């Protein structure tokens, strides 16, 4: 399912007719918030530099895992889509393009279950990402766990879990502070993606 914030404003009334009322309400709220120009509330990096540094170190440590870079990119984008973090979607799409990810696969990420473009291992990682990002009171189902375990060793699954934890933490910080998409491109070298 495409996050509501990703849909164009003009599609609102037509889209409302095809979604359950609860989802349509969410779309309308997202649309209303889009009508205001986004400005950052606080700069959490400047306000809590030591905590930022620790979270950044944690995230950078994940690059040493056995999880493929392409899967880490997909996980970061998908969790960010689910959470509605515009800054993180923007950042990780640009990173994925720099890492050589194909544009069509990025377009298909929101519909990965229906797309033939993703391998079994990628599908398992995306299922795990969605299960952990959308935790409900019953937790993660045994079926999802078993499916993921056919593709990942225990160590890899542990690393993948930390990857999902990290992106969800970043999503929450950037959503709460309303970090503007693209505002850190130069600092992170994302201008190399040539997507601006």
C-alpha positions in Angstrom: 0.0 0.0 0.0 1.4 3.4 -1.0 1.7 5.8 2.0 -0.9 8.5 1.9 1.7 11.3 1.9 3.1 10.0 -1.4 -0.1 10.5 -3.3 -0.7 13.7 -5.2 -3.0 16.3 -3.6 -5.3 16.3 -6.6 -6.0 12.6 -6.2 -7.6 13.0 -2.8 -11.3 12.9 -3.6 -11.0 10.1 -6.1 -8.8 8.0 -3.8 -11.2 8.5 -0.9 -13.8 6.5 -2.8 -11.6 3.4 -3.0 -10.2 3.1 0.5 -11.8 2.2 3.9 -13.0 5.2 5.9 -10.2 5.0 8.4 -7.6 5.0 5.7 -9.3 7.9 3.9 -9.3 9.9 7.1 -5.5 9.3 7.3 -5.1 10.4 3.7 -7.1 13.6 4.3 -5.0 14.4 7.4 -1.8 13.8 5.4 -3.1 16.0 2.6 -3.9 18.8 4.9 -0.4 18.7 6.5 1.1 18.8 3.0 -0.7 22.0 2.2 1.6 23.8 4.6 5.3 24.3 3.7 7.4 22.0 5.9 9.7 23.8 8.3 11.9 22.0 10.8 10.8 22.3 14.4 14.1 21.7 16.1 17.5 20.6 15.0 17.9 17.5 17.1 21.5 17.1 15.9 22.5 20.4 17.4 20.4 20.1 20.5 21.6 16.5 21.4 24.9 16.0 19.6 26.2 13.2 21.7 23.0 11.2 21.4 23.0 11.8 17.6 26.6 10.7 17.4 25.7 7.4 19.3 22.8 6.7 17.0 24.9 7.4 13.9 27.7 5.1 15.2 25.1 2.4 15.8 23.8 2.8 12.2 27.3 2.9 10.7 28.1 -0.3 12.6 25.4 -2.1 10.7 27.3 -1.6 7.4 29.7 -4.3 8.7 26.9 -6.9 8.8 26.5 -9.7 6.3 23.3 -8.2 5.0 23.7 -7.0 1.4 23.8 -3.2 0.9 20.9 -3.4 -1.6 18.7 -5.1 1.0 19.7 -2.6 3.7 18.7 0.2 1.2 15.3 -1.5 0.5 14.7 -2.0 4.2 15.4 1.7 5.0 13.2 3.0 2.2 10.3 0.6 3.0 10.2 1.4 6.7 10.4 5.1 5.9 7.5 4.8 3.5 5.4 3.0 6.1 6.2 5.6 8.8 5.7 8.5 6.4 9.2 10.0 6.9 9.7 12.2 3.9 13.3 13.0 4.9 14.3 9.4 5.2 12.5 8.2 2.0 14.3 11.0 0.1 17.7 10.2 1.7 17.6 6.4 1.2 16.2 6.6 -2.3 19.2 8.8 -3.2 21.6 6.4 -1.4 20.1 3.4 -3.2 20.5 5.1 -6.6 24.2 6.0 -5.7 24.6 2.3 -4.8 23.3 1.3 -8.3 19.7 0.4 -7.5 17.4 0.4 -10.5 14.8 3.1 -10.6 11.9 0.7 -11.5 12.6 -1.4 -8.4 12.4 1.8 -6.3 9.0 2.5 -7.9 7.9 -1.0 -7.2 9.0 -1.1 -3.5 5.6 0.0 -2.2 4.0 -2.9 -4.2 6.8 -5.4 -3.6 4.4 -8.3 -2.9 2.9 -7.9 -6.4 6.1 -7.2 -8.3 8.3 -9.8 -10.0 11.4 -7.5 -9.4 12.4 -8.8 -6.0 14.2 -12.0 -5.1 13.1 -14.3 -2.3 15.7 -13.0 0.1 14.6 -9.4 -0.6 11.0 -10.4 -0.1 11.8 -12.0 3.2 13.7 -8.9 4.4 10.8 -6.6 3.3 8.2 -8.9 5.1 10.4 -8.7 8.3 10.7 -4.9 8.0 6.9 -4.5 7.6 6.2 -6.8 10.5 8.6 -5.0 12.9 7.6 -1.5 11.7 3.9 -2.2 12.1 4.0 -4.1 15.3 0.6 -5.0 16.7 -0.4 -6.5 20.1 0.3 -10.0 18.8 3.8 -9.2 17.8 5.5 -10.9 14.8 3.7 -14.0 13.6 5.5 -17.4 13.6 4.7 -17.7 9.8 6.6 -14.6 9.0 9.5 -15.6 11.2 9.7 -19.1 9.6 9.6 -17.6 6.1 12.4 -15.1 6.9 14.5 -17.9 8.6 14.5 -19.8 5.3 16.4 -16.9 3.8 18.6 -15.6 6.7 20.8 -17.3 9.2 20.2 -16.4 12.9 23.1 -13.9 12.8 21.8 -12.3 9.6 18.3 -12.1 11.1 19.6 -10.5 14.2 21.5 -8.0 12.1 18.4 -7.4 9.9 16.4 -6.8 13.1 18.9 -4.1 14.2 18.7 -2.6 10.8 14.9 -2.2 11.1 15.3 -0.9 14.6 17.8 1.8 13.5 15.7 3.1 10.6 12.6 3.2 12.8 14.5 5.3 15.3 15.7 7.7 12.6 12.2 7.9 11.2 10.7 8.9 14.5 13.4 11.6 15.1 13.0 13.1 11.7 9.2 13.0 11.8 9.0 14.5 15.2 11.4 17.3 14.3 9.9 17.7 10.8 13.3 17.5 9.1 12.9 18.8 5.5 13.6 16.2 2.8 16.8 17.0 0.9 18.0 19.4 3.5 21.1 17.3 4.3 22.0 16.2 0.8 25.3 18.0 0.7 26.4 16.9 4.2 25.7 13.2 3.4 27.1 13.4 -0.2 23.6 12.6 -1.6 23.9 15.4 -4.2 25.9 12.8 -6.2 22.6 11.0 -6.9 21.6 13.9 -9.3 18.0 13.5 -8.4 17.3 17.1 -7.2 
